[in-house]
Amino acid sequence: MTKFYSSLDEIKREIQTGGITVEGLVKNYLAQIKSNAHLNAFNEVFESEALANAKTVDARIKAGTGGRLAGMVIGIKDNICYKGHKVSASSKILDGFTSVYSSTIVERLLAEDAVIIGRCNCDEFAMGASNENSYYGPVKNYANNKRVAGGSSGGSAVAVQANMCHAAIGTDTGGSVRQPASFCGLVGLKPTYGSISRHGIIAYASSFDQVGPITRSVEDAALLLEIMAGADEYDSTLSQSPVPKYTGALSSDKSKKKIAYIQEALSSPGVDSEVKSALVQYIDKLRADGHTVKPIAFEYLDYIVPTYYILAMAEASSNLSRYDGVHYGYRSPRATDLQSTYKRSRSEGFGKEVKRRIMLGTFVLSAGYYDAYYAKAQKVRRLIKEKTDSLLEEFDFILTPTAPEPAFLIGKKEKDPVVTYLYDIFTVQASLAGVPAISLPAGTNNEGLPLGLQLLTKRFAEQELLNFSKYFLGL
């Protein structure tokens, strides 16, 4: 079995001592991918290309010109464009489509000598919390193959969890990096909205979508953020401020902090008892270490999930209108004219959950319901953001479970989508407020399933978040 490396620094030390080469690493990861094919983490593996690129990186390392990611083998979510490679967002409607350009983040990763080993399975168009909505089938959790991987970046998380690559890149709209990271016992970071370019990312909900890394260590998350973040002429929503040197300033922050936790996380019957126990354990550890940890009531908690889904579905209905069977992607062979091309191609090309969200989004944007739903949800979003910002003026961090329970059984939630939507109860606050959040592994339950806890902090305070996360994992 391929060795589990805790960080890129560990890989680099072994490369320097001659214990491993990048080509050897890629070969080991490819063997892991083949032996774990039943997990369905990858939609496509770039085997020959990854091996060729690894040889090139080895030569650069030998010449002393290797980039900051030399030695890191990465999987990318199947909604991230990579020139000359297929990209489908795990949807039939883009089956066989080849990207004509690379996303900004892919260009930045390759420029620092990362080796991209393949594209990872995900919920179709990143719509889901279990990775059961993929055209290519569900992803299975490495810890228990009967359990979901989390979503929508489930393939990215399992690829790292099962040691099929060292790190992976996902996208987080309402928790799609953090929740699968929690289900798989990994670090999952959603940066501040406007940190990382969305150019070349297949859009779901543009005012929420954000790229984020899934890693084994805070150090690797910091490095990937540092490399991917920064201004880009193709994305006008980005911050124009210089990107901090996150890795250079990374340290275990042991200074005393004020931390809030949402009291409903402990009082709600909808939160698993072992998740509550993990939260209480860390609250006790923080208090014992001298931190101020206080319960807070978030009066908009009941409105968080409805607000998010109204807005996200509205944006989805707009973004996905481009997939019409005319311009590119799947076209129904049964179409006979323009109207039937639209109807049949979209009906046959989109999965059940995507169609549900498009229809709901179109409904809330329609003339008779726009003010009652979409406009009202925008107002509530502002209230949620203002309340979150106010709390983060008083407290350094907000601590919550990442998800209300560990990874659930495959097929368990499928019959009632509302139950699945409620899995986002703790993650969508950061998405609505645009603040950074990170999911950190917090042990396992009595069945060996990973648990995760989440930290939120102020906009563009990633350095403080990463430093405290490094300390938090050492508790």
C-alpha positions, 0 to 999 in steps of 0.5 A: 500500500502507498505510504500516507504522507501527512504533508508535502514537506514530508514528501519533499524530504523523502525526495531529497533523500532519494527515498522516492521520486515524483514518478514513483509517487504517481505510479503508487497512486495509480496502483491505489486508484486501480485497487480502489476503483470500487469507490468510484472517486475518479471519472477519468484518470490521466495515467500516461500524462501524469507519468510524463509530467512526473518525469518532467518534475523530477528533472526540475527537482534535480536541476533545482528549479522545481516549483513550490508544488513539486512532489504534490499529486492532485485530483481536480473536481470534474467541474474544473476546466483543464485544456484538452481534457474532458470536463462534465460536472458529472452530468450526461449533458456534458458527456464527452465535452472537452475543455478548450481552455484551462481554469485559472487555478489549473494554470496556477497549480501547473505553474508550480509543478503540481501533477494532476492525476485525474478528474474526480467524481462529484454530484451533478453540477455540484448539486448535492450533499452525498455524491449520489447525484452523479451521472457516473454513480455514487462515490463510496466512503473509504472508511465504510463502503456502504456510506456516502462520501459527502458532497458535492466534492465527494470524489475529491475527498475520497481520492485523498482519504483512500490515498489515491492522490496527495491532495484534491481541489473541490468547489464549495457553494454551500459546504461542498468542500467542508462536508465531504472533508468532514465525512472523510476525516480531512481538512477542507477549506472554503476561503473568503468569497472573492479569494480564488478565481472562478474563471474556468469553474463550471458555475452552479450559483455564482454568488456562492461558488468558491474553490477550496483545497481538501488536504491531510494537513493545514500546511498543505491547505495554506500552501494551495490557498496561497498559490490559487488565490489572487487577482485575475483579469477574468474574474471581476469579483476577486479581491485586488489585495496582494495575497498574504504569504500564508505558509511563511506566517503559519504557526500554531496560534496558542494565544487566548481567543474568544470563541462562540458556539451555536447552542442549538448544535448541542440542544437540537435533537437533529444533531447526532449524539456523538457529534455533540460529544465531539463538540463538547470535548473540544469546548472543554479542551479549549476552556482548559487551555485558557480560551473563552468559549461561550454559547450564542443563539443565532436567531436566523438559524431556521432561515439559513437553509431556506434562504440559501436554497432559494438563492442558489436554485435561482442562480442555478436556473440562470447558469444552467440555461446555457446547456440547451442541446444546441451549442455544445454537449448532449443533444437528444437523438430524438429531437426533430426541431428547435423546440424539441431539441431544447426540451428533449436534450435538457430532459434527457441530459439533466439528472433528477436533482438538477431538474428539481433545482432548475424548476424551483429556481425558475419558479422563485424568479417568476413574475408572480413570486419574485418578490415573495421568495427571491427578493425576500431571501436576498434581504434575509441573506443581508441580515444573516451576513450582518449578524455573522459579521457582528458576532465575529467582531465580538468573537475571534471564531465561531465553532460548530459541527461541520455536519449534524451527523457522520456519513449516512448510508448510501440511498438513505436520504434520497427519498426526501431531498429536504432531509439532505438539504438540512445537512447544510445547516451548519455550513451555509452560514459561511457561504451566505456571509461570504466568510472563510470556514474550515472543517477539521477532523475531530476523531471518529465515532464508535463505528469508526466513521470520521467526524469533523468540526468547523471554524468560521472567522472574519472575511480575509482572515485566513491567516488567523484561521489557519494558524488557529486550525494548526493549534486546534488539531494539536489539542 
